Structures are given as C-alpha cells and as structure tokens.
Amino acid sequence: EIATREFIEIDAELRSLIDVDLPALETRMEADGVPWTPGRPLPEVR
C-alpha cells in the first residue's frame, strides 16, 4: 500500500520525463551534432 501510494505520486513526473523531456533532449542533441551514443536510434545516412 505504501509503495503504491508513493509510486502514484511520482508516476506523472516519470511519464513527463520519458514522454516529453527525453524526446526534447534527443532532438536537441541531434540538432547540436552530438555523436551517436548507445540507446539512441541509428543515424540516417545522408
């Protein structure tokens, strides 16, 4: 019960980080020319 209550409190924050902040960071990294790192999609060959 305690763990469920605690998780519910942070669930919205986690979802925002995953669904909003992380994609924005990845987009900015791509725009800034940051080298590819594991876990990111493979870059397109242009």
C-alpha distances in whole Angstrom, upper triangle without the diagonal:
4,5,5,6,9,10,11,13,15,15,18,20,20,21,24,25,25,27,29,29,30,32,34,34,36,38,39,40,42,44,45,46,43,44,42,39,37,34,36,38,42,44,47,50,52
4,5,5,6,9,10,11,13,14,17,18,18,20,22,23,24,26,28,28,28,31,33,33,34,37,38,38,40,42,43,44,41,42,40,37,36,33,35,37,41,43,46,49,52
4,5,5,6,9,10,11,12,15,16,15,17,20,20,21,23,25,25,25,28,30,30,31,34,35,35,37,39,40,41,38,39,37,34,32,29,31,34,37,40,42,46,48
4,5,5,6,9,10,10,13,15,15,16,19,20,20,21,24,24,25,27,29,29,31,33,34,35,37,39,40,41,38,39,37,34,32,29,31,33,37,39,42,45,47
4,5,5,7,9,10,13,14,15,16,18,19,20,22,23,24,25,28,29,29,31,33,34,35,37,39,40,41,39,40,38,35,34,31,33,35,38,40,43,47,48
4,5,5,7,9,11,12,12,15,17,17,18,20,22,22,23,26,27,27,29,31,32,32,35,37,37,39,36,37,35,33,31,29,30,33,36,38,41,44,46
4,5,5,6,9,10,10,12,14,15,15,17,19,19,20,23,24,25,26,29,30,30,32,34,35,36,34,35,33,30,28,26,27,29,33,35,38,41,43
4,6,5,8,10,10,11,13,15,16,17,18,19,20,23,24,25,27,29,30,31,33,34,35,37,35,36,34,32,30,27,28,30,34,36,38,42,44
4,6,7,8,10,11,13,14,16,17,18,18,20,22,23,24,26,28,29,30,32,34,34,36,34,35,34,31,30,28,29,31,35,36,39,42,44
4,6,5,6,9,10,11,12,14,15,15,16,19,20,21,23,25,25,26,29,30,31,32,30,32,30,28,27,24,25,27,31,33,35,39,41
4,5,5,6,9,10,11,12,14,14,15,18,19,20,21,24,25,26,28,29,30,32,30,31,29,27,26,23,24,26,29,31,33,37,39
4,5,5,6,9,10,10,11,12,14,16,17,18,20,22,23,24,26,28,29,31,29,31,29,27,26,23,23,25,29,30,33,36,38
4,5,5,6,9,10,10,10,12,15,15,16,18,20,21,22,24,26,26,28,26,28,27,25,24,22,22,24,28,29,31,35,36
4,5,5,6,8,10,10,10,13,15,15,17,19,20,21,23,25,25,27,25,26,24,22,21,18,19,21,25,27,29,33,34
4,5,5,6,8,9,10,12,14,15,16,18,19,20,22,24,25,26,25,26,24,23,22,18,19,20,24,25,28,31,33
4,5,5,5,7,9,10,11,13,14,16,17,19,20,22,23,25,23,25,24,22,22,19,19,20,24,25,27,31,32
4,6,6,5,6,9,10,10,12,14,15,16,18,20,20,22,20,22,21,19,19,16,16,18,22,23,25,29,30
4,6,6,5,7,10,10,11,13,15,16,17,19,21,22,20,21,19,18,17,14,14,16,19,21,23,27,28
4,6,7,7,9,11,11,13,15,16,17,19,21,22,21,22,20,19,19,16,15,16,20,21,22,26,28
4,6,6,6,9,10,11,12,14,16,17,18,20,19,22,20,20,20,17,16,17,20,21,23,26,27
4,6,5,6,9,10,11,12,14,15,16,18,17,19,18,18,18,16,15,17,20,20,23,26,27
4,5,5,6,9,10,10,12,14,15,17,15,17,15,14,15,12,11,13,16,17,20,23,25
4,5,5,6,9,10,11,12,14,15,14,16,15,15,15,13,10,12,15,15,17,21,22
4,5,5,6,9,10,11,12,14,14,16,16,16,17,15,13,14,17,17,19,22,22
4,5,5,6,9,10,10,12,11,14,13,13,15,13,11,13,16,16,18,21,22
4,5,5,6,9,10,11,9,11,10,11,12,11,8,10,12,12,15,18,19
4,5,5,6,9,10,10,13,12,13,15,14,11,11,13,12,14,17,17
4,5,5,6,9,9,12,13,14,17,16,13,14,16,14,16,19,19
4,5,5,6,5,8,9,10,13,13,11,12,13,12,15,17,18
4,5,5,6,8,8,11,14,13,10,11,11,9,11,14,14
4,5,8,11,12,14,17,17,14,14,15,12,13,15,15
4,6,9,11,14,17,18,15,16,16,14,15,17,17
4,6,9,12,15,16,13,14,13,11,13,14,14
4,6,9,12,14,11,13,13,11,14,15,16
4,6,10,12,10,12,11,9,13,14,15
4,7,9,7,8,7,7,11,13,15
4,6,6,9,9,10,14,16,18
4,6,8,9,11,15,17,20
4,7,9,12,15,18,21
4,6,9,12,15,17
4,6,9,12,15
4,7,9,12
4,6,9
4,6
4
